[in-house]
């Protein structure tokens, strides 16, 4: 593992911690010490996981790229859900048409972030075919967008809150479920179509 990989893992861990705060606030997490520990714990945890993946990659080489993809994916998910929760906090809206609009916006921001991290770090693409590559990335991401937003909207607006969960918590369940639905498609699309 290179020093730059360690630094990137620390930066990603810090960003994950920061985007978590709007989620904690919206879900009314009242653990004061968490707000002090989380920004220290997450960077160390992410760096430790990446180091462990580098050790495993000596036996299974695909693990290294997969670990970086998962780390970037967690960041993208936290950006997506963090922005979504921020918008829900500001407006007080946790379902309906505006929820779908908020989810679409937060997803687009996370996709732009995903492009840069995956291109330059996960898949290490150095070619100058940026226009073609971005169009391919955009097409794969639009399909991922459809999977992500429709899954979240079905969970939140059609199925609705279950198990006595509040609408805000259920909106997060929808967003997390949507992230898992789109993750496999995105990895395969980025690896075999965009950054092949």
C-alpha positions as semicolon CSV with decimal commas, in nm:
position;residue;x (nm);y (nm);z (nm)
1;X;0,000;0,000;0,000
2;X;0,137;0,338;-0,103
3;X;0,148;0,637;0,128
4;X;-0,095;0,819;-0,104
5;X;-0,349;0,535;-0,060
6;X;-0,324;0,572;0,317
7;X;-0,378;0,949;0,294
8;X;-0,675;0,903;0,060
9;X;-0,830;0,649;0,299
10;X;-0,790;0,897;0,586
11;X;-0,950;1,178;0,380
12;X;-1,238;0,954;0,274
13;X;-1,289;0,847;0,636
14;X;-1,308;1,211;0,745
15;X;-1,556;1,296;0,469
16;X;-1,768;0,995;0,568
17;X;-1,773;1,121;0,926
18;X;-1,871;1,474;0,823
19;X;-2,156;1,364;0,594
20;X;-2,282;1,138;0,875
21;X;-2,368;1,434;1,096
22;X;-2,682;1,539;0,906
23;X;-2,799;1,177;0,920
24;X;-2,740;1,162;1,296
25;X;-2,919;1,494;1,343
26;X;-3,219;1,398;1,129
27;X;-3,250;1,060;1,301
28;X;-3,228;1,241;1,637
29;X;-2,919;1,058;1,759
30;X;-2,856;1,217;2,100
31;X;-2,515;1,067;2,180
32;X;-2,295;1,374;2,240
33;X;-1,964;1,189;2,254
34;X;-2,034;1,038;1,911
35;X;-1,992;1,382;1,751
36;X;-1,640;1,404;1,898
37;X;-1,527;1,044;1,845
38;X;-1,669;0,982;1,496
39;X;-1,437;1,223;1,305
40;X;-1,136;1,057;1,471
41;X;-1,258;0,696;1,449
42;X;-1,375;0,688;1,084
43;X;-1,045;0,793;0,919
44;X;-0,851;0,541;1,129
45;X;-1,110;0,269;1,059
46;X;-1,105;0,335;0,682
47;X;-0,723;0,335;0,670
48;X;-0,717;0,011;0,873
49;X;-0,966;-0,157;0,640
50;X;-0,767;-0,050;0,334
51;X;-0,444;-0,180;0,490
52;X;-0,616;-0,513;0,565
53;X;-0,736;-0,528;0,203
54;X;-0,379;-0,468;0,083
55;X;-0,268;-0,769;0,286
56;X;-0,549;-0,985;0,143
57;X;-0,470;-0,860;-0,208
58;X;-0,135;-1,040;-0,194
59;X;-0,335;-1,364;-0,224
60;X;-0,638;-1,238;-0,422
61;X;-0,540;-0,943;-0,642
62;X;-0,896;-0,826;-0,719
63;X;-0,948;-0,748;-0,348
64;X;-0,742;-0,428;-0,371
65;X;-0,958;-0,269;-0,641
66;X;-1,277;-0,397;-0,479
67;X;-1,173;-0,251;-0,141
68;X;-1,110;0,090;-0,295
69;X;-1,445;0,069;-0,478
70;X;-1,625;-0,017;-0,153
71;X;-1,453;0,269;0,032
72;X;-1,549;0,516;-0,242
73;X;-1,896;0,360;-0,249
74;X;-1,942;0,414;0,124
75;X;-1,836;0,777;0,078
76;X;-2,079;0,817;-0,213
77;X;-2,357;0,660;-0,008
78;X;-2,288;0,895;0,283
79;X;-2,280;1,194;0,049
80;X;-2,609;1,079;-0,103
81;X;-2,781;1,008;0,228
82;X;-2,613;1,302;0,406
83;X;-2,737;1,555;0,151
84;X;-3,080;1,389;0,149
85;X;-3,101;1,418;0,529
86;X;-2,980;1,776;0,520
87;X;-3,259;1,864;0,273
88;X;-3,515;1,678;0,486
89;X;-3,394;1,864;0,797
90;X;-3,413;2,205;0,629
91;X;-3,756;2,150;0,473
92;X;-3,921;1,904;0,714
93;X;-4,022;1,688;0,413
94;X;-3,954;1,313;0,438
95;X;-4,189;1,163;0,174
96;X;-4,383;1,240;-0,141
97;X;-4,272;1,410;-0,461
98;X;-4,021;1,638;-0,292
99;X;-3,855;1,337;-0,127
100;X;-3,799;1,190;-0,475
101;X;-3,660;1,524;-0,599
102;X;-3,428;1,548;-0,296
103;X;-3,318;1,187;-0,354
104;X;-3,250;1,258;-0,721
105;X;-3,040;1,566;-0,638
106;X;-2,839;1,392;-0,366
107;X;-2,776;1,098;-0,597
108;X;-2,648;1,323;-0,877
109;X;-2,401;1,492;-0,640
110;X;-2,277;1,152;-0,524
111;X;-2,237;1,031;-0,886
112;X;-2,018;1,328;-0,979
113;X;-1,807;1,253;-0,671
114;X;-1,799;0,886;-0,770
115;X;-1,668;0,961;-1,117
116;X;-1,363;1,148;-0,995
117;X;-1,272;0,906;-0,713
118;X;-1,328;0,593;-0,922
119;X;-1,152;0,725;-1,231
120;X;-0,842;0,856;-1,057
121;X;-0,809;0,626;-0,758
122;X;-1,014;0,304;-0,772
123;X;-0,955;0,212;-1,135
124;X;-0,652;0,439;-1,188
125;X;-0,757;0,536;-1,541
126;X;-0,489;0,759;-1,698
127;X;-0,614;0,793;-2,056
128;X;-0,729;1,117;-2,208
129;X;-1,058;0,979;-2,348
130;X;-1,238;1,188;-2,090
131;X;-1,536;1,286;-2,309
132;X;-1,617;0,930;-2,423
133;X;-1,543;0,794;-2,080
134;X;-1,766;1,049;-1,909
135;X;-2,051;0,974;-2,153
136;X;-2,018;0,602;-2,073
137;X;-1,999;0,684;-1,703
138;X;-2,307;0,904;-1,737
139;X;-2,506;0,629;-1,914
140;X;-2,410;0,366;-1,655
141;X;-2,490;0,619;-1,380
142;X;-2,829;0,712;-1,533
143;X;-2,925;0,346;-1,517
144;X;-2,791;0,337;-1,161
145;X;-2,988;0,656;-1,092
146;X;-3,306;0,486;-1,211
147;X;-3,239;0,184;-0,992
148;X;-3,145;0,401;-0,693
149;X;-3,424;0,660;-0,700
150;X;-3,700;0,416;-0,799
151;X;-3,596;0,170;-0,527
152;X;-3,590;0,447;-0,264
153;X;-3,922;0,590;-0,384
154;X;-4,091;0,248;-0,378
155;X;-3,967;0,177;-0,026
156;X;-4,061;0,522;0,106
157;X;-4,371;0,619;-0,091
158;X;-4,537;0,287;-0,177
159;X;-4,437;0,049;0,103
160;X;-4,426;0,331;0,361
161;X;-4,294;0,326;0,718
162;X;-4,291;-0,018;0,878
163;X;-4,217;-0,158;1,225
164;X;-4,322;0,167;1,395
165;X;-4,030;0,363;1,246
166;X;-4,067;0,737;1,198
167;X;-4,091;0,877;0,843
168;X;-3,738;1,026;0,873
169;X;-3,586;0,693;0,978
170;X;-3,788;0,508;0,712
171;X;-3,662;0,757;0,450
172;X;-3,310;0,651;0,548
173;X;-3,406;0,284;0,524
174;X;-3,524;0,360;0,170
175;X;-3,202;0,542;0,083
176;X;-2,982;0,261;0,221
177;X;-3,188;-0,005;0,043
178;X;-3,154;0,192;-0,280
179;X;-2,778;0,219;-0,238
180;X;-2,747;-0,160;-0,213
181;X;-2,973;-0,210;-0,514
182;X;-2,752;0,009;-0,733
183;X;-2,409;-0,093;-0,600
184;X;-2,364;-0,415;-0,798
185;X;-2,476;-0,253;-1,123
186;X;-2,242;0,042;-1,071
187;X;-1,934;-0,172;-0,996
188;X;-1,986;-0,396;-1,296
189;X;-2,071;-0,105;-1,525
190;X;-1,775;0,106;-1,417
191;X;-1,528;-0,183;-1,424
192;X;-1,629;-0,347;-1,753
193;X;-1,775;-0,058;-1,953
194;X;-1,630;0,274;-1,837
195;X;-1,285;0,207;-1,689
196;X;-1,207;-0,124;-1,862
